Amino acid sequence: MPLLRNLITTISLISLLLLSVPFSTSQEVENEEEFSYVQGSENGPEHWGEIHGEWAACGKGRSQSPIDLLNKRVQQVSSLGTLRRSYSPSNAILKNRGHDIMLQWEDDAGALWINGTTYDLKQLHWHSPSEHTINGQRYSLEMHMVHQSADQKIAVVGILYTTGRPDPFLARMESYIKKIGDTHEAEEKLGPVDPRSIKRGSRKYYRYMGSLTTPPCTEGVAWTIVKKVRTVSKEQVHLLREAVHDNFEMNARPIQKIYDRIVSLYRPHNFQN
């Protein structure tokens, strides 16, 4: 009987451990060696769903991101309300993940609120060219501000950039990006970084339910895409492309089918533009 008691105890401990582990499939994959953005390659976007069982949503999901924000498909909704967010400076690390450059906050950097749920700001990263398109137009760059709730749900705020004047926030990161360029897992401590210094420029935004845009392509992500397209310089886009690994200079997932999803556009009642 001691053997049986030990076995039961072991199973119980394993069960408790499994329950205490965060829902890992809600997170973006860290190992970029297993996938690529090169269409037609064995591990390209069209094959992500075949590489691992837990990545099946990449190929079979019906709520995948990114999408084209087509005017005739968008419903203007003022009842969504102004995007509620409250950010504050917090220590951060800049990290080269190989497939992108990520800025990760180490402490509490604030949150945003969607439908009564609090989503804490965790990190941001860049994709070039943009992943989302507006009326079929793809832009030079897209920033994703990734938030997570207490129950592991994800909300992402996306900001699109076209080529023009330099982006002030990215300008502050340039010297650090150069230091970690082309070196996977390289990190630079930045000290306090204030998310409020990231300019949005518009209260109007698109909202839809989608997925992560990298494996495992987890669905149930609340997407907010700021309508105003900001500017970034050619040099800044080039810097980000040079910093990541070969074959990840263009790290935008192809546009996904929208199926029967609703895309809303928040426009304040008194908005004139």
Contacts in CASP RR format, 6 or more apart in sequence:
PFRMAT RR
TARGET T0000
AUTHOR 0000-0000-0000
METHOD contacts of the structure
MODEL  1
MPLLRNLITTISLISLLLLSVPFSTSQEVENEEEFSYVQGSENGPEHWGE
IHGEWAACGKGRSQSPIDLLNKRVQQVSSLGTLRRSYSPSNAILKNRGHD
IMLQWEDDAGALWINGTTYDLKQLHWHSPSEHTINGQRYSLEMHMVHQSA
DQKIAVVGILYTTGRPDPFLARMESYIKKIGDTHEAEEKLGPVDPRSIKR
GSRKYYRYMGSLTTPPCTEGVAWTIVKKVRTVSKEQVHLLREAVHDNFEM
NARPIQKIYDRIVSLYRPHNFQN
22 152 0 8 1.000
23 152 0 8 1.000
25 54 0 8 1.000
25 216 0 8 1.000
25 218 0 8 1.000
26 148 0 8 1.000
26 152 0 8 1.000
26 153 0 8 1.000
26 154 0 8 1.000
26 212 0 8 1.000
26 218 0 8 1.000
28 212 0 8 1.000
28 214 0 8 1.000
28 215 0 8 1.000
29 35 0 8 1.000
29 214 0 8 1.000
29 215 0 8 1.000
29 216 0 8 1.000
30 97 0 8 1.000
32 97 0 8 1.000
32 98 0 8 1.000
32 99 0 8 1.000
32 184 0 8 1.000
32 245 0 8 1.000
32 248 0 8 1.000
34 43 0 8 1.000
34 51 0 8 1.000
34 52 0 8 1.000
34 215 0 8 1.000
35 43 0 8 1.000
35 44 0 8 1.000
35 48 0 8 1.000
35 51 0 8 1.000
35 99 0 8 1.000
35 214 0 8 1.000
35 215 0 8 1.000
36 43 0 8 1.000
36 44 0 8 1.000
36 247 0 8 1.000
36 248 0 8 1.000
37 44 0 8 1.000
37 45 0 8 1.000
37 99 0 8 1.000
37 247 0 8 1.000
37 248 0 8 1.000
37 250 0 8 1.000
37 251 0 8 1.000
37 252 0 8 1.000
37 253 0 8 1.000
38 44 0 8 1.000
38 247 0 8 1.000
39 45 0 8 1.000
39 46 0 8 1.000
39 254 0 8 1.000
40 46 0 8 1.000
41 47 0 8 1.000
43 51 0 8 1.000
45 58 0 8 1.000
45 253 0 8 1.000
45 254 0 8 1.000
46 254 0 8 1.000
48 55 0 8 1.000
48 58 0 8 1.000
48 59 0 8 1.000
48 215 0 8 1.000
48 217 0 8 1.000
49 55 0 8 1.000
49 56 0 8 1.000
49 57 0 8 1.000
49 58 0 8 1.000
49 59 0 8 1.000
49 60 0 8 1.000
49 215 0 8 1.000
49 217 0 8 1.000
50 59 0 8 1.000
51 215 0 8 1.000
52 215 0 8 1.000
52 216 0 8 1.000
54 216 0 8 1.000
55 215 0 8 1.000
55 216 0 8 1.000
55 217 0 8 1.000
57 64 0 8 1.000
57 211 0 8 1.000
57 216 0 8 1.000
57 217 0 8 1.000
57 218 0 8 1.000
57 219 0 8 1.000
58 64 0 8 1.000
58 215 0 8 1.000
58 216 0 8 1.000
58 217 0 8 1.000
59 217 0 8 1.000
61 211 0 8 1.000
61 217 0 8 1.000
61 219 0 8 1.000
62 257 0 8 1.000
62 259 0 8 1.000
63 209 0 8 1.000
63 210 0 8 1.000
63 211 0 8 1.000
63 219 0 8 1.000
63 220 0 8 1.000
63 259 0 8 1.000
63 261 0 8 1.000
64 210 0 8 1.000
64 211 0 8 1.000
64 217 0 8 1.000
64 219 0 8 1.000
64 256 0 8 1.000
64 257 0 8 1.000
65 131 0 8 1.000
65 132 0 8 1.000
65 210 0 8 1.000
65 211 0 8 1.000
65 212 0 8 1.000
65 213 0 8 1.000
65 221 0 8 1.000
65 223 0 8 1.000
65 253 0 8 1.000
65 256 0 8 1.000
66 131 0 8 1.000
66 132 0 8 1.000
66 133 0 8 1.000
66 213 0 8 1.000
66 252 0 8 1.000
66 253 0 8 1.000
66 255 0 8 1.000
66 256 0 8 1.000
67 132 0 8 1.000
67 208 0 8 1.000
67 210 0 8 1.000
67 255 0 8 1.000
67 256 0 8 1.000
67 257 0 8 1.000
67 258 0 8 1.000
67 261 0 8 1.000
67 263 0 8 1.000
68 132 0 8 1.000
68 133 0 8 1.000
68 134 0 8 1.000
68 135 0 8 1.000
68 136 0 8 1.000
68 255 0 8 1.000
68 258 0 8 1.000
69 132 0 8 1.000
69 133 0 8 1.000
69 134 0 8 1.000
69 135 0 8 1.000
69 206 0 8 1.000
69 225 0 8 1.000
69 263 0 8 1.000
70 135 0 8 1.000
70 136 0 8 1.000
71 135 0 8 1.000
73 258 0 8 1.000
73 263 0 8 1.000
74 206 0 8 1.000
74 263 0 8 1.000
74 264 0 8 1.000
74 265 0 8 1.000
75 262 0 8 1.000
75 263 0 8 1.000
75 264 0 8 1.000
75 265 0 8 1.000
76 264 0 8 1.000
76 265 0 8 1.000
76 267 0 8 1.000
77 207 0 8 1.000
77 264 0 8 1.000
77 265 0 8 1.000
77 266 0 8 1.000
77 267 0 8 1.000
78 266 0 8 1.000
78 267 0 8 1.000
78 268 0 8 1.000
78 269 0 8 1.000
80 207 0 8 1.000
80 264 0 8 1.000
80 266 0 8 1.000
81 266 0 8 1.000
81 268 0 8 1.000
82 203 0 8 1.000
82 266 0 8 1.000
82 268 0 8 1.000
83 112 0 8 1.000
83 157 0 8 1.000
83 203 0 8 1.000
83 205 0 8 1.000
83 224 0 8 1.000
83 266 0 8 1.000
84 112 0 8 1.000
84 113 0 8 1.000
84 114 0 8 1.000
85 110 0 8 1.000
85 111 0 8 1.000
85 112 0 8 1.000
85 113 0 8 1.000
86 110 0 8 1.000
86 111 0 8 1.000
86 112 0 8 1.000
87 109 0 8 1.000
87 110 0 8 1.000
87 111 0 8 1.000
87 121 0 8 1.000
87 194 0 8 1.000
87 195 0 8 1.000
87 196 0 8 1.000
88 108 0 8 1.000
88 109 0 8 1.000
88 110 0 8 1.000
88 194 0 8 1.000
88 195 0 8 1.000
88 196 0 8 1.000
89 109 0 8 1.000
89 192 0 8 1.000
89 193 0 8 1.000
89 194 0 8 1.000
89 195 0 8 1.000
90 105 0 8 1.000
90 106 0 8 1.000
90 107 0 8 1.000
90 108 0 8 1.000
90 109 0 8 1.000
90 110 0 8 1.000
90 192 0 8 1.000
90 193 0 8 1.000
91 105 0 8 1.000
91 106 0 8 1.000
91 107 0 8 1.000
91 189 0 8 1.000
91 190 0 8 1.000
91 191 0 8 1.000
91 192 0 8 1.000
91 193 0 8 1.000
92 103 0 8 1.000
92 104 0 8 1.000
92 105 0 8 1.000
92 106 0 8 1.000
92 109 0 8 1.000
92 189 0 8 1.000
92 190 0 8 1.000
92 191 0 8 1.000
92 192 0 8 1.000
92 193 0 8 1.000
93 103 0 8 1.000
93 104 0 8 1.000
93 106 0 8 1.000
93 187 0 8 1.000
93 188 0 8 1.000
93 189 0 8 1.000
93 190 0 8 1.000
94 101 0 8 1.000
94 102 0 8 1.000
94 103 0 8 1.000
94 104 0 8 1.000
94 173 0 8 1.000
94 176 0 8 1.000
94 177 0 8 1.000
94 180 0 8 1.000
94 187 0 8 1.000
94 188 0 8 1.000
94 190 0 8 1.000
95 101 0 8 1.000
95 102 0 8 1.000
95 103 0 8 1.000
95 104 0 8 1.000
95 180 0 8 1.000
95 185 0 8 1.000
95 186 0 8 1.000
95 187 0 8 1.000
96 102 0 8 1.000
96 180 0 8 1.000
96 181 0 8 1.000
96 182 0 8 1.000
96 183 0 8 1.000
96 184 0 8 1.000
96 185 0 8 1.000
96 186 0 8 1.000
96 187 0 8 1.000
96 243 0 8 1.000
96 244 0 8 1.000
97 125 0 8 1.000
97 184 0 8 1.000
97 185 0 8 1.000
98 184 0 8 1.000
98 244 0 8 1.000
98 245 0 8 1.000
98 248 0 8 1.000
99 214 0 8 1.000
99 244 0 8 1.000
99 245 0 8 1.000
99 248 0 8 1.000
99 251 0 8 1.000
100 125 0 8 1.000
100 126 0 8 1.000
100 127 0 8 1.000
100 244 0 8 1.000
100 248 0 8 1.000
100 251 0 8 1.000
101 125 0 8 1.000
101 126 0 8 1.000
101 177 0 8 1.000
101 180 0 8 1.000
101 240 0 8 1.000
101 243 0 8 1.000
101 244 0 8 1.000
102 123 0 8 1.000
102 124 0 8 1.000
102 125 0 8 1.000
103 123 0 8 1.000
103 124 0 8 1.000
103 125 0 8 1.000
103 173 0 8 1.000
103 190 0 8 1.000
103 193 0 8 1.000
104 122 0 8 1.000
104 123 0 8 1.000
105 121 0 8 1.000
105 122 0 8 1.000
105 123 0 8 1.000
105 193 0 8 1.000
105 195 0 8 1.000
108 120 0 8 1.000
109 120 0 8 1.000
109 121 0 8 1.000
109 193 0 8 1.000
109 195 0 8 1.000
110 120 0 8 1.000
110 121 0 8 1.000
110 195 0 8 1.000
111 118 0 8 1.000
111 119 0 8 1.000
111 120 0 8 1.000
111 121 0 8 1.000
111 147 0 8 1.000
112 118 0 8 1.000
112 119 0 8 1.000
112 121 0 8 1.000
112 147 0 8 1.000
112 155 0 8 1.000
112 157 0 8 1.000
113 119 0 8 1.000
114 155 0 8 1.000
114 222 0 8 1.000
114 224 0 8 1.000
117 149 0 8 1.000
117 153 0 8 1.000
117 155 0 8 1.000
118 149 0 8 1.000
118 150 0 8 1.000
119 147 0 8 1.000
119 148 0 8 1.000
119 149 0 8 1.000
119 153 0 8 1.000
119 154 0 8 1.000
119 155 0 8 1.000
119 222 0 8 1.000
120 147 0 8 1.000
120 148 0 8 1.000
120 149 0 8 1.000
121 145 0 8 1.000
121 146 0 8 1.000
121 147 0 8 1.000
121 195 0 8 1.000
122 146 0 8 1.000
122 147 0 8 1.000
122 148 0 8 1.000
123 145 0 8 1.000
123 146 0 8 1.000
124 143 0 8 1.000
124 144 0 8 1.000
124 145 0 8 1.000
124 146 0 8 1.000
124 195 0 8 1.000
124 198 0 8 1.000
125 143 0 8 1.000
125 144 0 8 1.000
125 146 0 8 1.000
126 141 0 8 1.000
126 142 0 8 1.000
126 143 0 8 1.000
126 144 0 8 1.000
126 170 0 8 1.000
126 240 0 8 1.000
127 141 0 8 1.000
127 142 0 8 1.000
127 144 0 8 1.000
127 213 0 8 1.000
127 251 0 8 1.000
127 252 0 8 1.000
128 140 0 8 1.000
128 141 0 8 1.000
128 142 0 8 1.000
128 237 0 8 1.000
128 240 0 8 1.000
128 241 0 8 1.000
128 249 0 8 1.000
128 250 0 8 1.000
128 251 0 8 1.000
128 252 0 8 1.000
129 138 0 8 1.000
129 139 0 8 1.000
129 140 0 8 1.000
129 141 0 8 1.000
129 142 0 8 1.000
129 250 0 8 1.000
129 252 0 8 1.000
130 138 0 8 1.000
130 139 0 8 1.000
130 140 0 8 1.000
130 141 0 8 1.000
130 142 0 8 1.000
130 160 0 8 1.000
130 161 0 8 1.000
130 252 0 8 1.000
131 142 0 8 1.000
131 213 0 8 1.000
131 252 0 8 1.000
131 253 0 8 1.000
132 142 0 8 1.000
132 158 0 8 1.000
132 160 0 8 1.000
132 225 0 8 1.000
133 139 0 8 1.000
133 255 0 8 1.000
134 160 0 8 1.000
134 229 0 8 1.000
138 252 0 8 1.000
139 160 0 8 1.000
139 161 0 8 1.000
139 162 0 8 1.000
139 229 0 8 1.000
140 161 0 8 1.000
140 162 0 8 1.000
140 163 0 8 1.000
140 232 0 8 1.000
140 234 0 8 1.000
140 237 0 8 1.000
141 160 0 8 1.000
141 161 0 8 1.000
141 232 0 8 1.000
141 236 0 8 1.000
141 237 0 8 1.000
141 240 0 8 1.000
142 158 0 8 1.000
142 159 0 8 1.000
142 160 0 8 1.000
142 161 0 8 1.000
142 252 0 8 1.000
143 158 0 8 1.000
143 159 0 8 1.000
143 161 0 8 1.000
143 198 0 8 1.000
144 156 0 8 1.000
144 157 0 8 1.000
144 158 0 8 1.000
144 213 0 8 1.000
145 156 0 8 1.000
145 157 0 8 1.000
145 158 0 8 1.000
145 159 0 8 1.000
145 195 0 8 1.000
145 198 0 8 1.000
146 154 0 8 1.000
146 156 0 8 1.000
147 154 0 8 1.000
147 155 0 8 1.000
147 156 0 8 1.000
147 157 0 8 1.000
148 154 0 8 1.000
148 155 0 8 1.000
149 155 0 8 1.000
153 220 0 8 1.000
153 222 0 8 1.000
154 212 0 8 1.000
154 218 0 8 1.000
154 220 0 8 1.000
154 221 0 8 1.000
154 222 0 8 1.000
155 221 0 8 1.000
155 222 0 8 1.000
155 223 0 8 1.000
155 224 0 8 1.000
156 221 0 8 1.000
156 222 0 8 1.000
156 223 0 8 1.000
156 224 0 8 1.000
157 224 0 8 1.000
157 225 0 8 1.000
157 226 0 8 1.000
158 223 0 8 1.000
158 224 0 8 1.000
158 225 0 8 1.000
158 226 0 8 1.000
159 198 0 8 1.000
159 200 0 8 1.000
159 225 0 8 1.000
159 226 0 8 1.000
159 230 0 8 1.000
160 225 0 8 1.000
160 226 0 8 1.000
160 229 0 8 1.000
160 230 0 8 1.000
161 167 0 8 1.000
161 229 0 8 1.000
161 230 0 8 1.000
161 231 0 8 1.000
161 232 0 8 1.000
162 229 0 8 1.000
162 230 0 8 1.000
162 231 0 8 1.000
162 232 0 8 1.000
163 231 0 8 1.000
163 232 0 8 1.000
163 233 0 8 1.000
163 234 0 8 1.000
163 237 0 8 1.000
164 231 0 8 1.000
164 232 0 8 1.000
164 233 0 8 1.000
164 234 0 8 1.000
165 231 0 8 1.000
165 233 0 8 1.000
166 231 0 8 1.000
166 232 0 8 1.000
166 233 0 8 1.000
166 235 0 8 1.000
166 236 0 8 1.000
167 199 0 8 1.000
167 230 0 8 1.000
167 231 0 8 1.000
167 232 0 8 1.000
167 233 0 8 1.000
167 236 0 8 1.000
168 197 0 8 1.000
168 199 0 8 1.000
169 197 0 8 1.000
169 198 0 8 1.000
169 199 0 8 1.000
170 232 0 8 1.000
170 236 0 8 1.000
171 236 0 8 1.000
172 197 0 8 1.000
173 190 0 8 1.000
174 236 0 8 1.000
174 239 0 8 1.000
176 188 0 8 1.000
176 190 0 8 1.000
177 239 0 8 1.000
177 240 0 8 1.000
177 243 0 8 1.000
178 239 0 8 1.000
178 243 0 8 1.000
179 186 0 8 1.000
179 188 0 8 1.000
180 186 0 8 1.000
180 187 0 8 1.000
180 188 0 8 1.000
180 243 0 8 1.000
181 242 0 8 1.000
181 243 0 8 1.000
181 244 0 8 1.000
182 242 0 8 1.000
182 243 0 8 1.000
182 244 0 8 1.000
182 245 0 8 1.000
184 245 0 8 1.000
199 230 0 8 1.000
200 226 0 8 1.000
200 228 0 8 1.000
200 230 0 8 1.000
201 226 0 8 1.000
201 228 0 8 1.000
201 230 0 8 1.000
202 226 0 8 1.000
202 227 0 8 1.000
202 228 0 8 1.000
203 266 0 8 1.000
203 268 0 8 1.000
203 271 0 8 1.000
204 226 0 8 1.000
204 227 0 8 1.000
204 228 0 8 1.000
204 265 0 8 1.000
204 266 0 8 1.000
204 267 0 8 1.000
204 268 0 8 1.000
204 271 0 8 1.000
205 224 0 8 1.000
205 225 0 8 1.000
205 226 0 8 1.000
205 227 0 8 1.000
205 265 0 8 1.000
205 266 0 8 1.000
206 223 0 8 1.000
206 224 0 8 1.000
206 225 0 8 1.000
206 227 0 8 1.000
206 263 0 8 1.000
206 264 0 8 1.000
206 265 0 8 1.000
206 266 0 8 1.000
207 222 0 8 1.000
207 223 0 8 1.000
207 224 0 8 1.000
207 225 0 8 1.000
207 263 0 8 1.000
207 264 0 8 1.000
207 265 0 8 1.000
207 266 0 8 1.000
208 223 0 8 1.000
208 261 0 8 1.000
208 262 0 8 1.000
208 263 0 8 1.000
208 264 0 8 1.000
209 219 0 8 1.000
209 220 0 8 1.000
209 221 0 8 1.000
209 222 0 8 1.000
209 223 0 8 1.000
209 261 0 8 1.000
210 219 0 8 1.000
210 220 0 8 1.000
210 221 0 8 1.000
210 222 0 8 1.000
210 223 0 8 1.000
210 261 0 8 1.000
211 217 0 8 1.000
211 218 0 8 1.000
211 219 0 8 1.000
211 220 0 8 1.000
211 221 0 8 1.000
211 256 0 8 1.000
212 218 0 8 1.000
212 221 0 8 1.000
213 253 0 8 1.000
214 253 0 8 1.000
227 265 0 8 1.000
241 249 0 8 1.000
241 250 0 8 1.000
242 249 0 8 1.000
244 251 0 8 1.000
END
